[in-house]
Amino acid sequence: RRSESEYDTFGTAHSSTSISAALGMALAAKTKGEDRHAIAVIGDGAMTAGMVFEAMNNAGVYDDINLLVILNDNDMSISPPVGALNRYLARLMSGKFYAAAKHMGKSVLPGPMLEFAKRLEEHAKGMVVPATMFEEFGFNYVGPIDGHDLESLIPTLQNLKQLRGPQFLHVVTKKGQGYKLAEADPVLYHGPGKFNPAEGIKPPATPPKKTYTQVFGDWLCDMGAADLRLIGITPAMREGSGMVAFEKAFPGRYYDVGIAEQHAVTFAAGLACEGLKPVLAIYSTFLQRGYDQLIHDVALQNLDVTFALDRAGLVGADGATHAGNYDLAYLRCIPNMAVIAPSDENECRKLLSTAFHHTGPVAVRYPRGSGTGAAIEPGLATLPWGKGEVRRTGKGIAILAFGTMVVPSLKAAEELNATVADMRFVKPLDVELVKQLAQNHDAIVTVEEGAIMGGAGAAVAEALAEAGIVKPVLHLGLPDKFIDQGDCAQLLALCGLDGAGIAASIKKRFGTGGARLVVNN
């Protein structure tokens, strides 16, 4: 992050942004008359996103900037003969003589001969390297070279530093190089937590409670067996979204579209147009990248697409860049869009089935990590559409809890003798239940693991206003700020969203007795 170090030139976490940012910096240096270089390092997985090619298409027209793009390709290997040839070519193509000869050719060769020379150059490169595409974008392509061979890499970088215009260096590396355990299982070691390097990552001592991701993966396989129209889609998050088993069971109905969230949403829309039932498993934070497609290509046409929104709410160690805090607000404002928030594992399975059978787009949001330990019923049962459920009956205060906030709300209610409703649906909101609770209680409290502004609580307030019901309302949820890394339970407590925090907020606002409620106008 830029706030942490002067060497952190740009905040990054979502994929495929580096070339756009580096181009901005390169053109800023040119505008300010500063002689410095902008370097973008990008992985081969990130090269699947359209934003990369938008940036390259833009960068290729500026032949007077100091921009170097380094592609870190760790999904292939170089055999020794090809590696030796590429090492020679890399030094040749990044050297001053080659650049000068290329520039001289442009100056002195007549049109037909220049075109012939360019074709010859492309043919020569294309025989041994995938250069042509990058050259067509206006970049001088160099590589591929062994990224672990410093005797080749350093001279090539030194040569490229002397050249102006967009440069593209293709280096090939091995993921986890030098650490045998990571080399053997790069997926497991992609983003690990704390572990002893000498021992490697150890499985948990006791089997943990089933995660929501596992609940989704199990449901997907079961529903896929029951309905041949189901198509599973992921934007490069097969393991993270729990789709490994589905791919093995139904390889012909599984699509990993790469890091291409915009494409994933419209691809799902195309499938739905032909009568199929696509289920797009995507992290809440990444659906933000396909928002226009969600509105224009799915919701506007009222297509049957189910969005399984993993990592909704706080995400712990991944921090603010990956937080799923905003989906309730950015989804419920879209016409035709339904938004569901299950409270536990069993309800999650049932509401996934409910969403799948609904006509129109539906998002089912669930958090990262383990659930409450609820027993999961087999089968593919559904729940009533748009209906919540009163989980505890009390007096004075009615707590309308959404999703993961049901359990801590029940804990708070024990202390306060409050009523608790598991609302389940953010949209369509169970308006009849809201009105009933408002009429039978002195105050309403809404609790959600999402941004308060525009979220589920706002939907409740709008429903009360529409019905002409005036009641004191307290909205509890995530504050209007970015929340950094930390243990999820601790972060929720800091936000006042554990049982004790919810009870404390209610007592602070309304006092300990229902008769002493105060309306804050």
N, C-alpha and C positions, 0 to 999 in steps of 0.2 A: 504494500500500500504506500502511496505517496506520503502519507503522514508519518510513516515509520522510518523512512530512510531516503536520503537524497539519491541513492542508487536505485530506488524503486521509481522508475520514470513514469509508470502508468499502472493504475490499479487494474488487475485482471483476475478473472476466475471463469467467466463464461467463455466459451471457445471462440476462436476464429476472428478475434478483434485486432490482433497485433499489426497486421499490414495497414489497416485503415488508420490506426493511431500513429504508426511510424511515418506514414505518408504525411499526415498532418504536421508532425514534428519536423520532417524534412523540408516541407514548404514554409514552415514558420522560420526555420533557420535561413532559408533563401530570402524570405521577406525582410528579415532583420539583418541580413548581410553577415551572418555568422558562418564560419568555416567549420562545420562539424558534421558528423555522420549519424544517420538514423538507421538502426538495425532492428528488424523484426524477426523473431524466432518463432516458428510455427510447426506443429506436429503434423504428421501425415493424416491423422484422424480429423484434425481441424480443417484440413484442405477440402473436406467434403461439403463445407458450408458455402452457400451462395455469396455471403458477405466477402469471403476471400477473393472471389473472382470480380466482384464489384470494385474492390479496392485495387486489384491488379489492373483492371481495365482502365481505371482512373489514373493510376501511377504511370502506366506505360507511355502517356503522352508528354511526360516531363523528362526531357533528356539532359537537364542541367541541375538535377538534384543529387544529393548524396544519400541514396537509399539502397540498403542491402536487405534482401529477404533470405533467411536461412531456413530451409525445409529440413527438419529433423525427422527422417524417415526411419522408423524402427520396426517396420513391418516386413522387411525383406533382408536378404543377405547378399553380399557380393562375393562371387567365386573368385579365387586368386587371379586367374588370367584376366577376367574382366576388370577386377579391381586395379591391376597394374596398368591396364590400358587407360582406365578412367583417371587414375592418378596423373598420368602423363598429359591427358587431354585437359584436366582441370588446371594444371600449371600453364599449359599452352594458352587456353582460352581466357585465363584471368591475367595473363601477362600484358605488359605494355606494348610489346611488338605486335601481338595479335590485334589489340585494340587500335593501334596506330594504322596497321595495314587495313583493317576494316574501315576506318575513317577515310583513309586515302582512297580506297576503292570507291567509296561513295562520291568522292570529289572528282575523280578523273575518268572513271569508266562510263561509257555511254549507256543509255537506258537499257537496251537489250542485253548488253554484256553484264551490266550490274545485276539485272534480274537473274541472268544465268548463274552468276557467281553466288547470289543469295540462295538459289535453289540447290546449287552444289553444296554450299555450306550446310543447309538444312538436311540434305540427304546424308552428308558425312556424319553429322551429329546424330541424326535419327537412326543410323545403323547401330549405334552403341548406347545412346542415351535418349531419354524421353524429353528432348529439348524443344521440339517444334511448338508445342502448345504455349510454353512460357515465352518463347521468342515472339510468337504472334501477339502476345500481350504487350510487347515492347521491352521485355527484359532481356538482358544478356545472361544466358543460362550457362552455369558451370556445374559439372558433376555428372553422375553421382560419385562421391568419394567416401572413403571410410572415415566416419566421424571419430573413431577411436585412434586413428593413425595421425598423431600430431605432426610427424615429419611431413606429411602431405597437407594436413589441414592448415597449419600456421602459415606456410608460404602462400597458400592459396588466398587466405584472408588478407595477408599483407599485399598481395597483388591487387585484390579487389578494392582495397582501400585507396588505391591510386586512380581508380576509374570513376568517371562521373556517369550519371544516369542510373536508371533502375537496374540493379544486379540481383541475380537469383542463384544462390548456392544450395545445391542438393547434397546433403550429407546423410549417410546411412549409418545407423547405430543399432545396438541391441539393447532392448529394454532391460534394465537391471544389471547392465554390464558390470562385472567385477564382484557381484554378490550372487553366489550360485543359487540361493533359495529364490531370489527374485527373478533370476533368469529362467528358472524352472517353472515358476507360476507368476507371470507378470500381472495377471488380473488380480490375484489375491493381494499383491504388494503394490497395487496402483495408488491407493490412498489409505494406508494402514494407520491404525492408532498406535499407541505406545506399545513397544515390545522389545525384548532382549535380542539384539542382532545375532548373538552367538547361538541362540536357540531357535530363532524364527518365530513366526506367529503360531501360537498354540490355540487349539480349539478350547472353548469354554469348559470348565471343569464339570459343570452340570448343564444339562440341556436347558436353554433359555425358553422363555415363553415365545410362542409363535409371533413373528413380526407381521405387521400389516401387509408388507410386501409379499410374504409367504402366503398369507390369506388370499391376496389377489391372484398369485400364481396358481394356487390350487383351484380357485374358482374358475380361472381362465381355462384350465385344462378340462374341468368338468363341464363347463358351458360349451366349450369347443367340441366336446364329444356329443353333447346333446343337440347342438345346432350347427349344422355344417355351413351356415352362412357367416359364422363368426370368423373374422380375420384379425390377427394380432399384429400390431405395429409398434415399433420402438425406434426412436432416433438415437441409435448407438448406445443404448443402456439396457442391454439384454440381461446381464447379471443384476444390475442395480434395481431394475424394475420387476425382477422375479419371473422372467420369461424363458429361462433355460429349459424347463420341462416342457413347456408348450412348443418350443421349437423342435425338440426331439420327437414329441408325439405327433405334431402336425406341421412338418417342414414346408408343405405346400401352401399353408395358410399363415405363415409367419414371414414378416418383412422387417428387416433392419435397414432403414433408409439412410443411415449415417447421421452425422451431426448436421441435420437439416430440418429444423423444427417447422419452418414455414412450409417446406415441401411436404412434411409428414402430415400436416393438418389438411392441406388441399388434396393430397393423395388419398387420405381417408374419405374426403368428400367425394372424390371420383368413384371410389368403391361403393359408397352408399348410394350414389346415383344409379348404380346398376343392381340394386336390390340386396347387396351384401350388408353385413352388420359389423363394421370395423370397430375395434377397441384399441384406442391409442393410449398406451401406457407412457406417461411422461411426467417428469418432475414438475411441480407447480412453478418453480422458478423458470424453467425452460419453456413452458407454454407462453410466457410473456413474449417470447421471440416470434411466436406465430399468431399474435393477437389479431392482426388485420385479416389473416386467412380464416381465423375462427369466426370473425364477424361476417366477412364478405362471402366466404366460400362455403361455410357450414351453416351458421345460424340464419343468415338471410334466406337460404334455401330450405331451412328447417329439415336438415338431413339427419338421418339416424346414425349419429356417431357418439360412442361412449368414450369419454375422457377419464381415464384412471389417473387421478392426480396424486402421485406419490410425493412424499416430503412436504406435505402441506403444514404450515405453521413453522415453528422453530426447528432448526436442523442441527443444533449442537455444534460440533466441531467445524462444520463447513461454514458457519458464520453468515454474515449479512449478505454476501454475494449469492448464496444459495437458499436463502430463507424463503419459505412459501407463505409469506405473511399477507399477500395482496390479492390472492385469487378470489376470495369472497367478494371483494369490492369491484374487481375488474370483470368478474363474470356475471354477477347478478344484474348489472345494468344492460345486458345484451338481450334484446327481444328473442323469444323462442328458447332461450337457454335455461336449463334447469340446473340447480346446484344442490348437492346432497352432502351431508356431513355425518357419517356414522359415529357412534359413541364407543363401540367396542368391536372385537373381531367378528363375533357372530352377526351383529347388525351390519357390519361392513359387507360380509358375504351376501346377506339378504338384499341389501340396498344396491349392490352391484347387479344382482339379477333384476331388481326392480328397474334400474336404469337401462339395462340392456333391452328389456321388453317395451320400454317407452318409445313413443313416436316423437322424434326430434332429438336435438343434441342435449346430452346430460353430462355433467362433471360430478364424479364422486371423489371427494378429497379425503385423504387419510394421511396420518403422520409417519415420520421415520421411526423405525425401531419397533420394540415389542408393544403388544397391546396390554390389556388389563388382566389377561389370563382367562377370559370368558370361554366357556365351553362352546365349541362350534358345532352347530347342527349340520348333519349331512343333507344332501339334496340341494335343490335350487329354488327354495321358497322365496317369495317376494313379500314386501310389506305394502300397506295401503299408500297410494300415491298422494303426496302432499300432506300427510298427516303425522303429527307428533304424538307423544305419549307422556302422560303425567307419571313420573316415577316415584314421587313422594308427595304426600298431601300434608300441608302445614297451615299456618295462619300468618296474616299480615303481609309477608313478602312472598312474591312469586319469582323464582329464578328460572329464566328461559335460557337453557344451556344448549350450545351447539357443538356437536362432534365430541372431541376429546375433553371438553370442559364439563361434561355431564358428571363424571366420577368426582372431580374435586368439588363441584357444586353440591353433590349429595353429602359430601363430608362437611361442607360449610353449613348446609341445611340442618344437620343434626344439632349443631350448636345454636342455630337461630330458630329452630322449629319452622323452617320455611318450606314452601312448596317448590318442587323441582320438576320441570318439564324437559324431556329429551325432544328437542324440536325436529331433529333429523333433516328437515328440508329448509334451506335458506331461501330457495325459490323453486316451486311456489311455496310461499310461507303459509303455514297453517293459521290463517287469519281468524277462523272461528275459535281456535284454541287460545290465541292471543287475547281476543275480546272476552272470552269466558274467564280467563285468569285475571284480566284487568278488572273486570266487574266484581270479582270475588275476593280481591286483595287490595291492600292499601297502597302498594308500590310494586313496580316491575323492575327487575334486574336482568340485564342480558349479559351473557358471558360467552366469549368466543376466543379461539386461538388464531386470531387474525387481526389485521388493522382495524381499529375502531372506526376510523373515518370511512364511511361508505360501506361498512360491512353488514353483518347479520343484525347487529343491534340497531343500525340505522333503518333496516327493513322493518323491524318491529315498531320503531318510532313513527315511521311513515304510515304503517297500518293503523296505529292508534289515532294518528291525526286524521286519516281518511274516515275513520269511524266516528270522529268527534269525541273521543274518549280522552279526558284530561287526567293523567295520573303522574305522580313522580316516577321518573325513569332514570336508572343508573346504568351506564354502559361500561362494562369491563372487557378489556381485550389488550391487544398489543399497542404500545404507545407510538406516537408519531415520531419515531426515530429509528435508525438502523441499529440492530442488535448484534453485538459481536459474538465470537466463539465462546462456547462454554457448555457445561453439562446441561442437557435439556431441562431436567428437573430443577436445577439451580436457577436457570434462566427464567423458567415459569414462576418460580418463587419470587425472584427479583421483580418480575412484572406484576406481582400480586395475583397470580393465576393458579396458585395451589389452594387447597382447602382453607388453610389459615388466612391466606391473603384475601380470598374472596369474602370470608366472614368479616375480616377486619375492615375492608372497604365498605361493606354494607352497614356495619355498625358506625363507622365514621360518618357516613352520609345520613343515615336514618336514626341512629341511636339504637339502643338494645330492645326497645319496645315498640310495637306497631302503632301505639297510640301517640307516639311522639314524632311521627313523620313530619318532615318539613319539605315544602316545595321550594326549590331554588329557581327563581325566575330570572 
